[in-house]
């Protein structure tokens, strides 16, 4: 049996949530994901990579200044000798070299270390040396909310500041493709997407309601595939069957959504943080739309949350090995 994060360790790492534990267990059924860990030059980043490797979620390639990594490992009593290391001069160099590992086919994922997100994403989207695809790059939070029956995906709350309707097509499709991999259920309508606004009616004065209606019609026309979608929906109508019933909304999505598409980054960031700080939720983070999944964590994240992000990437990597789909 693969090793899992036991209860005492999970509690020490942060809040233990069964949905994240289940993701870890599923990911451990697959071979570790070869992951370029970009500039893990603080104790938290390096420890997270080592722990994810111990649990066989990833096979890390540590990309950073060799002397600094050795110093950190010694101070934290971490054994990094089993892992391949790629020496770099500084954080920008780490990002460039990690992306090159992906381009060379040597890494199946990227994992953010202690560098700034903009540094990493700058290397990812570089015109001639990056790893962009025809998809718009977007971010998903996978939220483990205590008491809620399924994980909730919130997108996009970290990359696209004020996305256009065209951007949202990609944001929605990226999230659907990921959710299809994460769910163990099969059949049409497993992924239910709510396009959020402040109301559930189309109002010409509120642009997000018009975009929600357009996205729903795109599903009808086959421009977005793989899920049921409805919108505009207010948050309560999206996740509460009772609220949807009171408003008289008849929809297979209303009250049962598992993907929440927000109007813009500010709304998404506030929603995710409200769930974390007021509903005791944890939030795994993944960037989609590039050639490989990108594990995007914060230094403030609990260890269990960091490991859950690795587990999501591992499941996406396993799906890529067996299909030609771009997730």
URSUL-V146511 format. One record per backbone hydrogen bond with DSSP energy under -1.0 kcal/mol. NH is the residue of the N-H (numbers start at 0). CO is the residue of the C=O. Records with the same first field share a line. If there is no record, write none. Layout:
NH: CO, CO
//
This chain:
9: 5
10: 6
11: 7
12: 8
13: 9
20: 16
21: 17
22: 18
23: 19
24: 20
25: 21
26: 22
27: 23
28: 25
29: 26
32: 56
34: 58
35: 108
36: 60
37: 110
38: 62
40: 38
45: 41
46: 42
47: 43
48: 44
49: 45
50: 46
51: 47
52: 48
53: 49
54: 50
55: 52
56: 51
58: 32
60: 34
61: 83
62: 36
63: 85
68: 64
69: 65
70: 66
71: 67
72: 68
73: 69
74: 70
75: 71
77: 72
82: 79
85: 61
93: 89
94: 90
95: 91
96: 92
97: 93
98: 94
99: 95
100: 96
101: 97
102: 98
103: 99
104: 101
105: 100
106: 100
107: 33
109: 292
110: 35
111: 294
112: 37
113: 38
119: 115
120: 116
121: 117
122: 118
123: 119
124: 120
129: 125
130: 123
137: 287
139: 285
140: 153
141: 283
142: 151
143: 281
147: 144
151: 142
152: 257
153: 140
154: 259
167: 163
168: 164
169: 165
170: 166
171: 167
172: 168
173: 169
174: 170
175: 171
176: 172
177: 173
178: 174
179: 175
180: 176
181: 177
182: 178
189: 186
192: 227
193: 258
194: 229
195: 260
196: 232
205: 202
208: 205
209: 205
210: 206
211: 207
212: 208
213: 209
214: 210
215: 211
216: 212
217: 213
218: 214
219: 215
220: 216
221: 218
222: 217
227: 190
229: 192
232: 194
237: 233
238: 234
239: 235
243: 239
244: 240
245: 241
246: 242
247: 244
248: 243
254: 236
255: 252
256: 237
257: 191
258: 191
259: 152
260: 193
261: 154
264: 160
267: 263
268: 264
269: 265
270: 266
271: 267
272: 268
273: 269
274: 270
275: 271
276: 272
277: 273
280: 274
281: 143
283: 141
285: 139
286: 293
287: 137
290: 130
293: 286
294: 109
295: 284
300: 297
302: 12
305: 301
306: 302
307: 303
308: 304
309: 305
310: 306
311: 307
312: 308
313: 309
314: 310
315: 311
316: 312
317: 313
318: 314
319: 315
320: 316
322: 318
//
